[in-house]
Amino acid sequence: MNLNLYIGEALDMVNSLENRCECWFLDGHGPKANPEMWRADLMMAVGKKTQPGGTCSTFTVARDVVSNLITAGFTIIKWPGIGGKKSVLRGEY
């Protein structure tokens, strides 16, 4: 398994991937602090670059984030949070 770190505009980085990903950790602060990270076109691109059965996780549970991930093809489950968070999200594609 490899961990790759891409630095740049998120949509450009996702679109530049040659292969589909198995797992995403989406950590761009919440949508109030960083709305560009959670926009619909970016979440759709993440979905398209995810292997069937692939997963995503994030600390944010904002309604718009859940909606965009579902639209992108993920099934979303809220899990008990850690580090002071009430809950976190896990998605499966």
C-alpha positions in Angstrom: 0.0 0.0 0.0 1.2 3.5 -0.8 0.4 6.9 0.7 0.6 9.7 -1.8 0.5 13.4 -0.8 -0.5 15.9 -3.5 -0.1 19.6 -3.0 -2.1 22.0 -5.1 -5.7 22.8 -6.0 -7.6 19.8 -4.9 -9.7 19.3 -8.0 -6.6 19.5 -10.2 -4.9 17.0 -8.0 -7.8 14.5 -8.0 -8.2 14.8 -11.8 -4.4 14.2 -12.3 -4.6 10.7 -10.7 -4.0 7.9 -13.1 -5.4 5.2 -11.0 -8.5 4.9 -8.8 -7.9 5.2 -5.0 -8.8 2.6 -2.4 -9.1 5.0 0.6 -9.5 8.8 1.1 -9.0 10.8 4.2 -10.7 14.1 3.5 -9.3 16.7 5.9 -9.9 20.2 4.8 -11.4 21.7 8.0 -15.1 22.2 7.9 -17.1 23.7 5.0 -17.5 27.0 6.9 -13.7 27.4 7.2 -12.8 25.9 3.8 -15.9 25.7 1.4 -13.7 25.0 -1.6 -12.6 21.6 -0.2 -16.2 20.4 0.0 -17.7 21.6 -3.2 -19.9 19.3 -5.3 -17.6 19.1 -8.3 -14.7 18.1 -6.2 -16.6 15.4 -4.3 -17.9 14.0 -7.7 -14.3 13.8 -8.9 -13.3 11.9 -5.7 -16.2 9.5 -6.4 -15.0 8.9 -10.0 -11.5 8.2 -8.8 -12.5 5.7 -6.1 -12.3 2.0 -6.6 -15.5 0.0 -6.1 -15.6 -0.8 -2.4 -13.3 2.0 -1.7 -13.8 4.2 1.4 -13.5 7.7 2.6 -13.5 9.3 6.1 -13.6 12.8 7.5 -14.1 14.6 10.8 -16.7 16.9 9.4 -20.3 15.8 9.5 -21.9 18.9 7.9 -25.1 18.3 6.0 -23.7 19.6 2.7 -20.6 17.3 2.9 -22.9 14.3 3.5 -25.1 15.3 0.6 -22.2 15.9 -1.8 -20.6 12.5 -0.9 -23.9 10.7 -1.4 -24.4 12.4 -4.7 -20.8 11.3 -5.6 -21.8 7.6 -5.0 -20.8 7.0 -1.4 -22.9 5.4 1.2 -22.3 7.4 4.4 -22.4 6.2 8.0 -21.8 8.4 11.1 -19.4 6.8 13.6 -18.7 7.8 17.1 -16.1 10.6 17.2 -12.7 10.8 18.6 -10.6 13.6 20.1 -13.6 15.5 21.4 -15.7 15.1 18.2 -19.2 13.8 18.8 -19.2 11.9 15.5 -17.2 11.4 12.2 -18.1 10.2 8.8 -17.2 7.0 7.0 -18.2 6.4 3.4 -18.1 3.4 1.1 -18.2 3.7 -2.7 
